[in-house]
Amino acid sequence: MTTYTTAPPRFSGRQRLILLVLLGAGFMMSVDFSILNVALPEVGAGVGLGLTGLPWITSAYALPAAGFTLLFGRLADLFGRRRLFLSGVVLLTGASMLGGFAFTPEMLLTARVLQGFATAMAIPAALSLLTTTFTEGATRDRVLGLNGALLSGGFTIGALVGGTLVSLLSWRAAFFINVPVALVILLLTPFLIGESRLPDRVRPDLPGAVSVTGGLLAVIYAVIEKNVPSAVVGALLLAAFWMIELRSPAPLVPVRILKRPTVKWGNYAGFVVFTMETAMIFLMTLYLQKVLGFSPLTTGLIFGIPGLASVAAGVIAGRFIGRFGSRRVLAAGLSVQGLATLPLVFLGTDPMALAVVVPALFIGFFGHVTCIVAYTVTGTSGLPDEEQGLATGLTSMTQQVALTVGIPILGSVAATRSVELDGIHLGLSVNVAVTLVSVVLIWFGLRPRGERGEAAVTVPVPKEAGREPAASSD
């Protein structure tokens, strides 16, 4: 794969405003994922939801956000990306108002479900608007780097802001904070972003849509609730989806795209990146609070300070990709994420362990965000504009599913040990092993054709302004 040395791309004033709108929307929705997590007891008490029902405040959001993202990403291609993006932001505004005024568990959980649907609509549409607005290459790499930084930063800031809002105001403020941001996005978007070009003939693949959405929902529910029948139903529906796509004249997800190494291995990498990092944060939260006895606020600060590394990684990851290629950067970033977790496996009960925890988190977050950018670039590269909604729908679905299932999977692994610290060590050990084995699989899966023993094909690549061919290649 030919790579390029790049001069840092410059954005026009209009492009900066487009970035403000689209990246701002993604940041707001990543904050939404975590903002209520630190305030679950207060939220439950505020609407009369019992302790056993608290996990559903998170799951009610996560299920539609993960299960419908692929469908909405493809619908954005077919019916207009700007239209679907704006619809998602409108729905988020209404859902946030409903959540802020909720006084019963039913109202609260309905609001969270609607927020999940809004995320499934807006995130892939926003990402596909980014990938079609900014040219593939150095410019797009930089944009996706900023997106990765804000995405990761949103999860951290959501936890910190959630705790602050609850302490100073009320848990209801965690819902209302979305409304003014969403209104600004709704006002600016029609003036900045044009509608995507629609295909001449629109033929939605309804059987494919029903089977893949139902299959994803069933599998995710099975992981969250450890429900075997649901897992079987989900597997059967996903198998049916594959057969439908092979025979459909207008498939929701053309199988030829799923077979592309960049799509297949890029999304596998994204699944590992988010599953393992989300589970690591969960296990380390248990360690800091249950083993070392720190408060939730102190725990948030311990994660927040290293989280600054995510901003730096997002800014420079695009340049790394331009110089070394997405395959090398993806493998290197995932290696850093896994190796930074390794020292955490050996932590004990001494509070001086923070001398290991903070640097390890700092380095690991840097690798993590570098991976986010690299897997997004990998999974969306080389596809025409009319399929960018599908490509970004796949990468967004991968992210949402991984965020949802990471904690239940490795949390169950940790629960197999009777001693809490032993369970945390086991969960982190599995985390490291899965991550490093995946580095090898991804490295070989993304090999250029010539390295696989196939005839190499040279594709002319048009030069972009500020880009000169470099001697290195993947």
Secondary structure, 3 states (H helix, E strand, C coil): CEEEEECCCCCCHHHHHHHHHHHHHHHHHHHHHHCCHHHHHHHHHHHCCCHHHCHHHHHHHHHHHHHCHHHHHHHHHHHCHHHHHHHHHHHHHHHHHHHHCCCCHHHHHHHHHHHHHHHHHHHHHHHHHHHHHCCCCHHHHHHHHHHHHHHHHHHHHHHHHHHHHHHHCCCCHHHHCHHHHHHHHHHHHHHHCCCCCCCCCCCCCHHHHHHHHHHHHHHHHHHHHCCHHHHHHHHHHHHHHHHHHHHCCCCCCCHHHHCCHHHHHHHHHHHHHHHHHHHHHHHHHHHHHHHCCCCHHHHHHHHHCCCHHHHHHHHHHHHHHHHHCHHHHHHHHHHHHHHHHHHHHHCCCCHHHHHHHHHHHHHHHHHHHHHHHHHHHHHHCCCCHHHHHHHHHHHHHHHHHHHHHHHHHHHHHHCCCCCHHHHHHHHHHHHHHHHHHHHHHHHHHCCCHHHHCCCCCCCCCCCCCCEEEEEEEC
